[in-house]
Amino acid sequence: MRTRIATLAIVFLLGILAIGFGPAAKAHTEADPFVTDLIAGQTMDIGDVNVWNDADFLYVRYMTDGTWGMGLTHLHVATSVADIPHTKQGTPIPGQFEYIAMHDPYAADFTYAIPLTWSVGDDLFIAAHADVWGPGASPMPAEGVLATIPLYSWPAAEMVGTVTAEIVGMNLVVTFETSAGWQLLDTNIYVDPTSPPPQPPPFWLWPDAHPGLGGVTTDSFTFALADLGVGSNDILYISARAWIRSTDAIPTLTNAYADDDPSDGWMKYFVVEIPCQMMGETAWAEGFRFIPRHWSMYFIYEVQ
């Protein structure tokens, strides 16, 4: 019996020593912060929210993955979840949070530095919210002009018009437009997502051509992006050639190519990138739901 009591006493004493002299909790620092995901649209992990503190400040850093931008951030820090502004139903009200920042242009990285008025060991209830813009769950091409390139005569290098590439719906539209005094007789287009045309461009082999235009001033080609096998953030190599004539009493007939700078060796093609349509979403730092039926969240951080 005495042996058993002595053994228990030793075990108890070792436990006390382990508690008293065991390793201290590791403090969070900028280099080794507390990290939780930044979630947009309920399901998309678009970055992180990092938290740490020193003797003077609590730091809350919002960071997106670079494809998303933050237009507005809201932050509230309290010692209980009940102290975070909320409706009678329990959903948070970001517009009433203590810290609010607008970001123009959109920010991918932003840090709040809050004076540290809490003590080591205090649990802080933190709600970190953001209005974000990004590609969404299913990125879609954005409509609009991709490039407008001068159309130069060859070999005189006189600017005789423009070629414009744009996204309209789910299509690439390439439009020739001549300057005053010039007309289009034939047009040819090369569009490829993998490589530029060989030099010199063998336009007579290109399958996309509009011959016999008869002297118009504009002409367009339309390509379905699906047929080209491209989508958001992909690139396209485009070469645009025209057979044109002047409207002089004695017309001049000449080739013309779209080219950014005819003095650079006449590359005779240009490159465009298909932009991504940006979607607006709400984002929260991942943690615990305020109420089961709403996905807004808070998390808990212990002051170090």
Stockholm file with secondary structure:
# STOCKHOLM 1.0

chainA/1-304         MRTRIATLAIVFLLGILAIGFGPAAKAHTEADPFVTDLIAGQTMDIGDVNVWNDADFLYVRYMTDGTWGMGLTHLHVATSVADIPHTKQGTPIPGQFEYIAMHDPYAADFTYAIPLTWSVGDDLFIAAHADVWGPGASPMPAEGVLATIPLYSWPAAEMVGTVTAEIVGMNLVVTFETSAGWQLLDTNIYVDPTSPPPQPPPFWLWPDAHPGLGGVTTDSFTFALADLGVGSNDILYISARAWIRSTDAIPTLTNAYADDDPSDGWMKYFVVEIPCQMMGETAWAEGFRFIPRHWSMYFIYEVQ
#=GR chainA/1-304 SS CHHHHHHHHHHHHHHHHHHHHSCCCCCCCSSSCEEEEEEETTTEEEEEEEEEECSSEEEEEEEECSSCEEEEEEEEEESSGGGSCBCTTSCBCGGGSSEEEEEEEEESEEEEEEECCSCTTCEEEEEEEEEEEECCSSCCBCCEEEEEEEEEEETTCCEEEEEEEEEETTEEEEEEEECTTEEEEEEEEEEESSCCCCSSCCGGGCSEEECCCCSBSEEEEEEEHHHHTCCTTCEEEEEEEEEEEECSSSCCEEEEEECSCGGGSCCCCEEEECCBCCEEEEEEESSEEEETTEEEEEEEEECC
#=GC SS_cons         CHHHHHHHHHHHHHHHHHHHHSCCCCCCCSSSCEEEEEEETTTEEEEEEEEEECSSEEEEEEEECSSCEEEEEEEEEESSGGGSCBCTTSCBCGGGSSEEEEEEEEESEEEEEEECCSCTTCEEEEEEEEEEEECCSSCCBCCEEEEEEEEEEETTCCEEEEEEEEEETTEEEEEEEECTTEEEEEEEEEEESSCCCCSSCCGGGCSEEECCCCSBSEEEEEEEHHHHTCCTTCEEEEEEEEEEEECSSSCCEEEEEECSCGGGSCCCCEEEECCBCCEEEEEEESSEEEETTEEEEEEEEECC
//
